[in-house]
């Protein structure tokens, strides 16, 4: 059997198996944690789970959020939990970054002058840019193009690293004009410093091109898009004899932007390569959420197989699929009292729904640690932006005190929901991989980032 067909068969089975699990536990997955007290979520759990997790200390819950390998067990979990963990090990795409030898390229411009590139870039973003750019540079020359197009490029931090640090020609398209202006200014400042330190760069470096442009990805016009790039990069003026070709890149394109970029990759003959690290699955458009949709260009599902099977994921499922499971696991181990915030939030919601039902599930103000303040102080801070005051009688009521005394149950329930997050993300990733394979592209999924630093750490790479 052809390797691509074999992989498609494997992906289809894994997607179906994963989707069946999601359907069985849909009630738990779709349960908002803020509704814990109001809707009595603890009763969603089966009697065996209820009995087990009522007695399990929070410090032992991290075991539930480890899938890649078997750890030394400290609990006798219900049989259904053990079964789920076994299935997760088979179905969930790994989130662990593989160890690599010789990760850096000695003598490269980025390596020699990394401190200049890292100026004013936060640790998380720095890690992502470094790993993404180096990953591009390590692609075999026959697969990757020297010209890369970044749609939704922001202030150009990735583009500068790729262009000045690794020698790619980069064209950025960004609809926020202030970001474009900031990117050009930062290009000038970085280039001035680099040229001063290493004048030889002036002979070989191509500057990033930043366009204030919005691409209509709902109705892709490949010819118009390619001509836009040719004009921006002065391809005709250079009189290049080689055929114009380029690759699309995206570092955390949000929601439907990622599926649109995959479609753009397939639609443009000149686009030979795409590399995306995706995020914000809850913002994906879905057929089930848009009953009168007139186009089939929604964000999930993408593949013909998943559409024929009529797969769907709720907003709540896609939202939990975006959570930082490794960071939460560490909090369970070393700072679980901070997680009391879930109970505080649910207790406030229980009061709000009673006194102002129109404010149900309103966004509350964050930035305060529940372990460091009383519930009354938390209430005052959290609802400040809503223009309401939580009545003192409700804060001090017997019902509220009883709810807050059960804060560990809220944490346990949240952990059980989070246990399904990697499975849901895997369904979305495998649907995209299957979509590319169905269209004849060569494609793969790799783990690119440290999941503790960057929870959305999978990169989809495809060639044609």
Residue pairs with C-beta under 8 A, 6 or more apart in sequence:
1 9
4 437
4 442
7 437
8 305
8 434
8 437
8 438
11 430
11 433
11 434
11 437
12 305
12 434
14 91
14 426
14 430
15 305
15 306
15 311
15 427
15 430
15 431
15 434
16 309
17 87
17 91
18 91
18 423
18 426
18 427
18 430
19 309
19 311
19 427
21 84
21 87
21 91
21 420
21 423
22 29
22 313
22 317
22 420
22 423
22 424
22 427
25 420
26 314
26 317
27 44
28 44
28 45
28 416
28 417
28 420
29 314
29 316
29 317
29 320
29 417
29 420
29 424
30 314
30 316
30 317
31 39
31 41
31 44
31 316
31 413
31 417
32 316
32 361
33 41
33 342
33 345
33 346
33 410
33 413
33 414
33 417
34 345
34 346
34 349
34 361
35 41
35 346
35 349
36 42
36 342
36 343
36 346
36 409
36 410
36 413
37 346
37 347
37 349
37 350
37 403
38 346
38 349
38 350
38 353
41 413
42 50
42 406
42 409
42 413
43 50
45 53
45 413
45 416
46 78
46 80
48 78
48 79
48 80
49 78
49 80
49 81
49 416
52 75
52 77
52 78
52 81
53 409
53 412
53 416
54 409
56 75
56 412
58 332
58 336
58 339
58 408
58 411
58 412
59 332
59 333
59 336
60 74
60 75
61 332
61 411
61 412
61 415
62 329
62 332
62 333
63 71
63 73
63 74
63 75
64 77
64 81
64 85
64 415
64 416
64 419
65 325
65 326
65 328
65 329
65 332
65 415
65 418
65 419
66 329
67 85
67 88
67 89
67 92
67 95
67 422
68 89
68 94
68 95
68 96
69 89
70 89
77 85
84 419
88 419
88 422
88 423
91 423
91 426
92 422
92 423
92 426
93 422
93 425
93 426
93 429
93 430
93 445
93 458
94 447
95 325
95 326
95 422
95 447
95 451
95 457
95 458
96 447
96 451
97 447
97 448
97 449
97 450
97 451
97 457
98 447
103 134
104 111
104 134
105 111
105 134
105 137
108 137
108 165
108 166
109 164
109 165
109 166
109 167
109 194
109 198
109 201
110 117
110 130
110 133
110 161
110 164
110 165
110 166
112 198
113 165
113 193
113 194
113 197
113 198
114 130
116 190
116 193
116 194
116 197
117 129
117 160
117 161
117 164
117 165
117 190
118 126
119 190
121 129
121 157
123 453
124 453
124 454
125 157
127 449
127 450
127 453
127 454
128 251
128 252
128 277
128 449
128 453
128 454
129 157
129 158
129 161
129 251
130 161
131 448
131 449
132 158
132 249
132 251
132 275
132 277
132 448
132 459
133 158
133 161
133 162
133 165
133 166
134 166
135 275
135 446
135 448
135 459
136 144
136 148
136 162
136 166
136 168
136 249
136 275
137 166
139 273
139 461
143 273
143 463
144 247
144 273
145 245
145 246
145 247
145 272
145 273
146 167
146 168
146 169
147 168
147 169
147 170
147 171
147 233
147 244
147 245
147 246
147 247
148 162
148 168
148 169
148 170
148 171
148 246
148 247
148 248
148 249
149 170
149 171
149 172
149 173
149 229
149 246
149 247
149 248
149 249
149 271
150 158
150 159
150 170
150 171
150 172
150 173
150 249
150 250
150 251
151 172
151 173
151 215
151 217
151 248
151 250
151 253
151 257
151 261
151 264
152 173
152 174
152 175
152 250
152 253
152 254
152 257
153 159
153 172
153 173
153 174
153 179
153 183
153 210
154 174
154 176
154 179
154 183
155 179
155 182
155 183
155 186
156 172
156 179
156 182
156 183
156 184
156 186
156 187
156 208
156 210
157 186
158 249
158 251
159 170
159 172
159 183
159 208
159 210
160 186
160 187
160 190
160 208
162 168
162 170
162 208
162 249
163 169
163 170
163 205
163 206
163 207
163 208
164 190
164 191
164 194
164 201
164 205
167 204
167 205
167 206
168 206
169 206
169 233
170 206
170 208
170 209
171 208
171 209
171 211
171 229
171 232
171 233
171 246
172 180
172 183
172 208
172 209
172 210
172 211
173 211
173 213
173 214
173 215
174 180
174 183
174 210
174 211
174 212
174 213
175 212
175 213
175 214
177 212
180 210
180 211
180 212
183 208
183 210
184 210
187 207
187 208
187 210
191 205
191 207
194 201
195 201
195 202
209 232
209 233
211 228
211 232
213 228
215 225
215 264
217 256
217 257
217 260
217 261
217 263
217 264
218 260
218 295
218 297
220 260
220 263
220 264
220 267
222 264
222 267
222 268
222 269
225 264
225 268
226 244
226 268
226 270
229 235
229 244
229 246
230 236
230 244
235 244
243 270
244 270
245 270
245 271
245 272
246 270
246 271
246 272
246 273
247 271
247 272
247 273
247 274
247 275
248 261
248 264
248 265
248 271
248 273
248 274
248 275
248 276
249 274
249 275
249 276
250 257
250 258
250 261
250 275
250 276
250 277
250 278
251 277
252 277
252 278
252 279
252 280
252 456
253 261
253 276
253 278
253 279
254 279
254 280
254 283
255 280
255 281
255 282
255 283
255 284
255 285
255 299
256 283
256 284
256 285
256 298
256 299
258 276
258 278
258 299
258 432
259 284
259 297
259 299
259 300
259 302
259 432
260 297
261 274
261 276
262 274
262 276
262 302
262 432
262 435
262 436
262 460
262 462
263 297
264 271
265 271
265 273
265 274
265 441
265 462
265 464
266 436
266 439
266 441
266 464
271 464
272 463
272 464
273 461
273 462
273 463
274 460
274 461
274 462
275 459
275 460
275 461
275 462
276 459
276 460
277 448
277 449
277 456
277 457
277 458
277 459
277 460
278 429
278 432
278 456
278 458
278 460
279 322
279 456
280 322
281 300
281 318
281 319
281 321
281 322
281 424
281 425
281 428
282 315
282 318
282 319
282 321
282 322
283 299
284 298
284 299
284 300
284 318
284 428
285 293
285 298
285 299
285 300
286 298
286 299
286 300
286 312
286 313
287 293
287 296
287 298
287 307
287 312
288 312
289 315
290 298
296 307
300 312
300 313
300 318
300 428
300 431
301 307
301 311
301 312
301 431
302 431
302 432
302 434
302 435
303 431
303 432
303 434
303 435
303 438
304 435
304 438
305 434
305 438
306 431
306 434
311 427
311 431
313 321
313 424
313 427
313 428
317 420
317 424
318 424
318 428
320 417
320 418
320 420
320 421
320 424
321 421
321 422
321 424
321 425
321 428
322 421
322 425
322 455
322 456
323 418
323 421
323 455
324 451
324 455
325 418
325 421
325 422
325 451
325 455
326 451
326 452
326 455
327 452
327 455
328 415
328 418
330 452
331 338
331 339
332 339
332 411
332 415
335 371
336 411
337 371
338 369
338 370
338 371
339 411
339 414
340 370
340 371
340 407
340 411
341 369
341 370
341 378
342 407
342 410
342 411
342 414
343 370
343 403
343 404
343 406
343 407
343 410
343 411
344 370
344 375
344 378
344 382
344 404
344 407
345 364
345 382
346 403
346 410
347 375
347 400
347 403
347 404
348 364
348 378
348 379
348 382
348 383
348 390
349 360
349 361
350 399
350 400
350 403
351 390
351 391
351 394
351 395
351 400
352 359
352 360
352 362
352 383
352 388
352 390
353 360
354 394
355 388
355 391
355 394
356 388
359 386
359 388
362 386
363 385
364 382
364 383
364 385
364 386
365 381
365 382
365 383
365 384
365 385
366 382
367 381
368 377
368 378
368 381
368 382
370 378
373 381
375 395
375 400
375 404
376 392
376 395
379 390
379 395
380 389
380 390
383 389
383 390
394 400
425 458
429 445
429 458
429 460
430 445
432 460
433 443
433 444
433 445
433 460
436 443
436 460
436 462
437 443
440 464
441 462
441 463
441 464
442 462
442 463
442 464
443 460
443 461
443 462
443 463
444 460
444 461
444 462
445 458
445 459
445 460
445 461
446 458
446 459
446 461
447 457
447 458
447 459
448 457
448 458
448 459
449 456
449 457
450 457
451 457
